[in-house]
Amino acid sequence: MLFFNHRYRYWFIAGLSLYTYASTEFCNVYHYFQMPVHWYTALGSIAVITLATWEAGRWLQPWFQQLPKAEDRNLRNLLLYFLACGAASAAVTVGVVLAFDGFFHHEPLSLYNPLKLTLTYALLINLLFHLLHAVAFFMERYKNKQLEAEELLRMHTQAQLQSIKSQVNPHFLFNNLNVLSALVMKQSADANHFIEAFSKVYQYILRNQDRELIELKHELDFLEPYTFLLQQRFPHSLQLHLQIDPKYYGQQVVPVALQMLVENAIKHNIAAPDQPLRIDIGTESTDDENDCLVITNNLQPKLNKAASGNVGLANIDQRYTLITGTHITIDNNGTHFTVRIPLIQVNTYAGTHR
């Protein structure tokens, strides 16, 4: 920030000069120091000294900007800048007093008090200007550091998010390839349909893997071919029921959240023809008017559970936390397992995101 180049500097100088002159008149400074000067002489000299002190700072500012900018040299640089401007201001002040004295034909002996007062004023006004400059200087440094910290946090968050996205269950790929292999070997008519659905699912994943949020309608469209793949893996063993009010279609969720929640339910529960796993997907609004997607499955835990790792509910919760600052909620009542994930309004998210 170029403090001494502020666009309103001349208004500030004029106001400060008038204020200083009014203060000297109020305190009877000229009478006390036996200085019989006209009001225009006093006001003019104050205005010229104030302007000269400011302009000294403006002219010397390029020199100050060329000094080494290491953090441990900021105070030293500011002090050197202050002293250089003070010396320039003092020299100008002496010149102003001599010029005004010569113009009004004052006796040489009468310069002692004017010089003392004007030099004091010049040094004090130089101190004021540089204190303001130092505040502006450090405020700018603080804002820059804050922006750098926010950028580092954003980059860290993006790296975390990308790492979490890469954790989407790789077993999904292998499981479906095994099903496809079996269908091909049986020369099943469903093989082509399976390949088409499999292609749509992975096209959706690849197309949206870099997105942070996606409309619920697109996520539900993706769920249709995904459900077909699951029914081929678990014939007569898996029941998916959707009951979504269309008014929620425009709200957003993290991509592939539904797939991961369904996979999580399958991973931890028995899905067999005599013990079908039922998964219900619906919506609800809470008392605080926050809409959410509700995924519920009946509990029939597997005896030999696979290791969870970092994939599943923790993955989804981390993504929601990193992207929106919200969390998912989990409820286990002993017979049913329910997960609620927030539905994000586009305008709300845009206001809080980065």
Secondary structure, DSSP 8 states (H G I E B T S, - for coil): --GGG-TTHHHHHHHHHHHHHHHHHHTTHHHHTT----HHHHHHHHHHHHHHHHHHHHHHHHHHHTS---GGGHHHHHHHHHHHHHHHHHHHHHHHHHHHHHHHT--GGGGHHHHHHHHHHHHHHHHHHHHHHHHHHHHHHHHHHHHHHHHHHHHHHHHHHHHHHTTS-THHHHHHHHHHHHHHHTT-THHHHHHHHHHHHHHHHHHHTT-S-EEHHHHHHHHHHHHHHHHHHSTTTEEEEEE--GGGTTSEE-TTHHHHHHHHHHHHB--BTTB-EEEEEEEEE-TTS-EEEEEEEE--B-SS----TT-SHHHHHHHHHHHHS---EEEE-SSEEEEEEE-B-HHHHHHH--
